[in-house]
Amino acid sequence: MPNKINLPHTRESKAGANMFEPVIPSQFHVYLIPPAGVANAPILTEHVKNITGMFIENGGESSVEQYYQTAKRSYDSNEKETVYNITITFTLNLDDANQNYVYEILKAWSRKKYNPMTGERGLKKDYVGSIVGIKYNRDGSIFWERTAHQAYINSNLSDLQGDYGSHEPQELEVTFRADFVTDGV
């Protein structure tokens, strides 16, 4: 029996031998830069619970098909999805004035596009902002940064329902639409 214990799951692993760090979903930061006139927006960053749709590679799911008798052939399509639908979940708090300030900030941003109380509609240049998403390592070094450009709220602000069985902080899920994203870092 050999004295040397062979542990291939650690000794022969390039990731293990090099001590590569895993990508941790909770290691991220989001900055929302709303259009001009939306007050107190920097505090939104403190209320982001999660984000989806920003760190996706668009363009891989479009195909056209041809048939020869019963055989199917697939080809990449020229039609590509170029916009991004980014969903952010916010936690909600009340301030000293008993105002639901996260909801109010997002409502002000949404109403730059369309105000359902007055029927007023805004121009795109007045209702778009930016969203910056950063993914980083446990030591704080950034490995991926993306900026969503020409982003606007593209969902209704959900109903703040009552629920006697829930004692967790209220959350609000908001979908933004961006015309394109660029990579930083």
C-alpha atoms as a printed R data frame, in Angstrom:
    type eleno elety resid chain resno       x      y       z
1   ATOM     1    CA   MET     A     1   0.000  0.000   0.000
2   ATOM     2    CA   PRO     A     2   1.519  3.319  -1.027
3   ATOM     3    CA   ASN     A     3   2.196  5.964   1.644
4   ATOM     4    CA   LYS     A     4   1.130  8.753  -0.660
5   ATOM     5    CA   ILE     A     5  -2.593  9.450  -0.706
6   ATOM     6    CA   ASN     A     6  -3.773 10.550  -4.123
7   ATOM     7    CA   LEU     A     7  -6.429 13.242  -3.866
8   ATOM     8    CA   PRO     A     8  -7.254 14.036  -7.508
9   ATOM     9    CA   HIS     A     9 -10.119 16.314  -6.552
10  ATOM    10    CA   THR     A    10  -7.612 18.754  -5.013
11  ATOM    11    CA   ARG     A    11  -4.144 17.935  -6.330
12  ATOM    12    CA   GLU     A    12  -5.109 17.534  -9.969
13  ATOM    13    CA   SER     A    13  -7.574 20.401 -10.035
14  ATOM    14    CA   LYS     A    14  -6.238 23.493 -11.787
15  ATOM    15    CA   ALA     A    15  -8.839 25.668 -10.058
16  ATOM    16    CA   GLY     A    16  -8.024 24.133  -6.677
17  ATOM    17    CA   ALA     A    17  -4.239 24.160  -7.114
18  ATOM    18    CA   ASN     A    18  -4.314 27.814  -8.214
19  ATOM    19    CA   MET     A    19  -6.776 28.735  -5.453
20  ATOM    20    CA   PHE     A    20  -9.174 30.390  -7.894
21  ATOM    21    CA   GLU     A    21 -12.069 32.136  -6.166
22  ATOM    22    CA   PRO     A    22 -15.691 31.294  -6.941
23  ATOM    23    CA   VAL     A    23 -18.071 33.894  -8.344
24  ATOM    24    CA   ILE     A    24 -20.425 34.767  -5.476
25  ATOM    25    CA   PRO     A    25 -23.875 36.133  -6.422
26  ATOM    26    CA   SER     A    26 -24.000 38.472  -3.419
27  ATOM    27    CA   GLN     A    27 -20.778 40.266  -4.436
28  ATOM    28    CA   PHE     A    28 -22.308 43.024  -6.561
29  ATOM    29    CA   HIS     A    29 -23.222 46.667  -6.454
30  ATOM    30    CA   VAL     A    30 -25.767 48.662  -8.446
31  ATOM    31    CA   TYR     A    31 -25.869 52.400  -9.084
32  ATOM    32    CA   LEU     A    32 -29.017 53.933 -10.530
33  ATOM    33    CA   ILE     A    33 -28.634 57.240 -12.326
34  ATOM    34    CA   PRO     A    34 -32.154 58.502 -13.068
35  ATOM    35    CA   PRO     A    35 -33.018 61.387 -15.359
36  ATOM    36    CA   ALA     A    36 -32.643 64.971 -14.190
37  ATOM    37    CA   GLY     A    37 -35.248 66.113 -11.707
38  ATOM    38    CA   VAL     A    38 -35.603 62.831  -9.806
39  ATOM    39    CA   ALA     A    39 -34.560 63.767  -6.273
40  ATOM    40    CA   ASN     A    40 -32.749 61.669  -3.644
41  ATOM    41    CA   ALA     A    41 -31.978 58.845  -6.102
42  ATOM    42    CA   PRO     A    42 -28.576 57.831  -4.628
43  ATOM    43    CA   ILE     A    43 -30.367 56.193  -1.686
44  ATOM    44    CA   LEU     A    44 -31.928 53.668  -4.099
45  ATOM    45    CA   THR     A    45 -28.571 51.850  -4.127
46  ATOM    46    CA   GLU     A    46 -29.033 50.966  -0.452
47  ATOM    47    CA   HIS     A    47 -32.342 49.251  -1.189
48  ATOM    48    CA   VAL     A    48 -31.344 46.973  -4.074
49  ATOM    49    CA   LYS     A    49 -31.894 43.362  -3.050
50  ATOM    50    CA   ASN     A    50 -31.122 41.699  -6.381
51  ATOM    51    CA   ILE     A    51 -30.725 42.357 -10.084
52  ATOM    52    CA   THR     A    52 -31.243 40.117 -13.095
53  ATOM    53    CA   GLY     A    53 -30.887 40.615 -16.832
54  ATOM    54    CA   MET     A    54 -27.924 42.985 -16.864
55  ATOM    55    CA   PHE     A    55 -25.106 40.453 -16.996
56  ATOM    56    CA   ILE     A    56 -26.571 38.429 -19.843
57  ATOM    57    CA   GLU     A    57 -25.138 38.049 -23.330
58  ATOM    58    CA   ASN     A    58 -27.915 38.888 -25.796
59  ATOM    59    CA   GLY     A    59 -27.964 37.481 -29.304
60  ATOM    60    CA   GLY     A    60 -27.697 33.744 -28.834
61  ATOM    61    CA   GLU     A    61 -31.297 32.614 -29.158
62  ATOM    62    CA   SER     A    62 -32.368 33.553 -32.670
63  ATOM    63    CA   SER     A    63 -32.666 30.897 -35.370
64  ATOM    64    CA   VAL     A    64 -34.298 30.355 -38.733
65  ATOM    65    CA   GLU     A    65 -35.194 26.908 -39.998
66  ATOM    66    CA   GLN     A    66 -35.397 25.193 -43.349
67  ATOM    67    CA   TYR     A    67 -36.891 21.845 -44.167
68  ATOM    68    CA   TYR     A    68 -36.053 19.236 -46.735
69  ATOM    69    CA   GLN     A    69 -38.815 16.674 -46.638
70  ATOM    70    CA   THR     A    70 -38.857 15.800 -42.917
71  ATOM    71    CA   ALA     A    71 -35.330 16.935 -42.082
72  ATOM    72    CA   LYS     A    72 -34.856 20.258 -40.351
73  ATOM    73    CA   ARG     A    73 -31.836 22.551 -40.719
74  ATOM    74    CA   SER     A    74 -31.215 25.494 -38.390
75  ATOM    75    CA   TYR     A    75 -29.237 28.651 -39.043
76  ATOM    76    CA   ASP     A    76 -28.467 31.720 -37.015
77  ATOM    77    CA   SER     A    77 -30.956 34.500 -37.695
78  ATOM    78    CA   ASN     A    78 -30.069 38.076 -38.566
79  ATOM    79    CA   GLU     A    79 -32.719 39.250 -36.127
80  ATOM    80    CA   LYS     A    80 -31.078 39.788 -32.740
81  ATOM    81    CA   GLU     A    81 -32.362 40.920 -29.370
82  ATOM    82    CA   THR     A    82 -30.426 44.096 -28.683
83  ATOM    83    CA   VAL     A    83 -32.364 45.571 -25.774
84  ATOM    84    CA   TYR     A    84 -31.989 44.534 -22.153
85  ATOM    85    CA   ASN     A    85 -34.812 43.924 -19.688
86  ATOM    86    CA   ILE     A    86 -33.305 44.420 -16.256
87  ATOM    87    CA   THR     A    87 -35.299 43.517 -13.159
88  ATOM    88    CA   ILE     A    88 -34.334 44.978  -9.802
89  ATOM    89    CA   THR     A    89 -35.964 44.084  -6.508
90  ATOM    90    CA   PHE     A    90 -35.954 46.883  -3.941
91  ATOM    91    CA   THR     A    91 -36.707 46.709  -0.233
92  ATOM    92    CA   LEU     A    92 -38.989 49.476   1.022
93  ATOM    93    CA   ASN     A    93 -38.581 51.694   4.092
94  ATOM    94    CA   LEU     A    94 -40.388 54.662   5.600
95  ATOM    95    CA   ASP     A    95 -38.410 57.792   6.496
96  ATOM    96    CA   ASP     A    96 -38.833 60.155   9.478
97  ATOM    97    CA   ALA     A    97 -41.730 61.866   7.688
98  ATOM    98    CA   ASN     A    98 -43.457 58.464   7.282
99  ATOM    99    CA   GLN     A    99 -42.876 58.585   3.507
100 ATOM   100    CA   ASN     A   100 -42.231 55.457   1.448
101 ATOM   101    CA   TYR     A   101 -39.235 57.189  -0.135
102 ATOM   102    CA   VAL     A   102 -37.996 54.342  -2.381
103 ATOM   103    CA   TYR     A   103 -41.448 54.014  -3.922
104 ATOM   104    CA   GLU     A   104 -41.729 57.798  -4.293
105 ATOM   105    CA   ILE     A   105 -38.344 58.078  -6.072
106 ATOM   106    CA   LEU     A   106 -39.246 55.292  -8.500
107 ATOM   107    CA   LYS     A   107 -42.701 56.796  -9.046
108 ATOM   108    CA   ALA     A   108 -41.114 60.170  -9.892
109 ATOM   109    CA   TRP     A   109 -38.844 58.440 -12.432
110 ATOM   110    CA   SER     A   110 -41.752 56.497 -13.954
111 ATOM   111    CA   ARG     A   111 -43.929 59.601 -14.224
112 ATOM   112    CA   LYS     A   112 -41.329 61.345 -16.364
113 ATOM   113    CA   LYS     A   113 -42.376 58.861 -19.061
114 ATOM   114    CA   TYR     A   114 -46.123 58.944 -18.405
115 ATOM   115    CA   ASN     A   115 -48.142 60.456 -15.569
116 ATOM   116    CA   PRO     A   116 -51.410 58.516 -15.170
117 ATOM   117    CA   MET     A   117 -52.853 61.270 -12.952
118 ATOM   118    CA   THR     A   118 -52.590 63.998 -15.620
119 ATOM   119    CA   GLY     A   119 -52.102 62.101 -18.898
120 ATOM   120    CA   GLU     A   120 -48.855 64.013 -19.502
121 ATOM   121    CA   ARG     A   121 -46.247 62.184 -21.614
122 ATOM   122    CA   GLY     A   122 -42.536 62.864 -21.622
123 ATOM   123    CA   LEU     A   123 -39.888 62.734 -24.307
124 ATOM   124    CA   LYS     A   124 -37.312 59.949 -24.208
125 ATOM   125    CA   LYS     A   125 -34.485 62.376 -23.457
126 ATOM   126    CA   ASP     A   126 -36.353 63.354 -20.285
127 ATOM   127    CA   TYR     A   127 -37.185 59.887 -18.874
128 ATOM   128    CA   VAL     A   128 -34.090 57.759 -19.522
129 ATOM   129    CA   GLY     A   129 -31.229 57.210 -17.117
130 ATOM   130    CA   SER     A   130 -28.429 54.712 -16.609
131 ATOM   131    CA   ILE     A   131 -27.824 51.682 -14.447
132 ATOM   132    CA   VAL     A   132 -24.304 50.605 -13.504
133 ATOM   133    CA   GLY     A   133 -23.830 47.055 -12.294
134 ATOM   134    CA   ILE     A   134 -20.565 45.864 -10.778
135 ATOM   135    CA   LYS     A   135 -19.525 42.294  -9.954
136 ATOM   136    CA   TYR     A   136 -16.540 41.970  -7.672
137 ATOM   137    CA   ASN     A   137 -14.357 39.469  -5.861
138 ATOM   138    CA   ARG     A   138 -14.363 38.927  -2.086
139 ATOM   139    CA   ASP     A   139 -11.421 41.297  -1.723
140 ATOM   140    CA   GLY     A   140 -13.338 44.041  -3.542
141 ATOM   141    CA   SER     A   141 -11.522 43.832  -6.880
142 ATOM   142    CA   ILE     A   142 -13.935 44.406  -9.768
143 ATOM   143    CA   PHE     A   143 -14.021 41.730 -12.452
144 ATOM   144    CA   TRP     A   144 -17.034 42.903 -14.443
145 ATOM   145    CA   GLU     A   145 -18.725 46.259 -14.790
146 ATOM   146    CA   ARG     A   146 -21.592 47.017 -17.090
147 ATOM   147    CA   THR     A   147 -23.538 50.174 -17.804
148 ATOM   148    CA   ALA     A   148 -27.084 50.034 -19.149
149 ATOM   149    CA   HIS     A   149 -27.726 53.090 -21.302
150 ATOM   150    CA   GLN     A   150 -31.030 54.820 -22.037
151 ATOM   151    CA   ALA     A   151 -32.750 52.876 -19.253
152 ATOM   152    CA   TYR     A   152 -36.287 53.604 -18.167
153 ATOM   153    CA   ILE     A   153 -38.902 51.969 -15.965
154 ATOM   154    CA   ASN     A   154 -40.839 49.573 -18.160
155 ATOM   155    CA   SER     A   155 -43.245 48.027 -15.660
156 ATOM   156    CA   ASN     A   156 -46.047 49.145 -13.445
157 ATOM   157    CA   LEU     A   157 -45.015 49.859  -9.887
158 ATOM   158    CA   SER     A   158 -46.670 46.915  -8.194
159 ATOM   159    CA   ASP     A   159 -49.497 47.109  -5.728
160 ATOM   160    CA   LEU     A   160 -48.303 47.225  -2.117
161 ATOM   161    CA   GLN     A   161 -50.615 44.476  -0.948
162 ATOM   162    CA   GLY     A   162 -51.443 43.690   2.649
163 ATOM   163    CA   ASP     A   163 -50.696 40.211   3.997
164 ATOM   164    CA   TYR     A   164 -51.354 39.273   7.639
165 ATOM   165    CA   GLY     A   165 -49.118 36.222   7.248
166 ATOM   166    CA   SER     A   166 -46.002 38.117   6.165
167 ATOM   167    CA   HIS     A   167 -43.726 39.914   8.592
168 ATOM   168    CA   GLU     A   168 -40.814 40.517   6.222
169 ATOM   169    CA   PRO     A   169 -40.007 43.966   4.830
170 ATOM   170    CA   GLN     A   170 -42.078 44.885   1.786
171 ATOM   171    CA   GLU     A   171 -40.307 44.539  -1.555
172 ATOM   172    CA   LEU     A   172 -40.914 46.117  -4.942
173 ATOM   173    CA   GLU     A   173 -39.864 44.496  -8.209
174 ATOM   174    CA   VAL     A   174 -39.238 46.935 -11.069
175 ATOM   175    CA   THR     A   175 -38.331 46.125 -14.663
176 ATOM   176    CA   PHE     A   176 -36.174 48.584 -16.551
177 ATOM   177    CA   ARG     A   177 -35.561 48.515 -20.300
178 ATOM   178    CA   ALA     A   178 -32.241 49.661 -21.710
179 ATOM   179    CA   ASP     A   179 -31.356 50.163 -25.344
180 ATOM   180    CA   PHE     A   180 -27.862 48.730 -24.902
181 ATOM   181    CA   VAL     A   181 -25.153 47.940 -22.386
182 ATOM   182    CA   THR     A   182 -21.421 48.512 -22.453
183 ATOM   183    CA   ASP     A   183 -18.711 46.686 -20.571
184 ATOM   184    CA   GLY     A   184 -16.400 48.616 -18.290
185 ATOM   185    CA   VAL     A   185 -13.285 47.509 -16.431
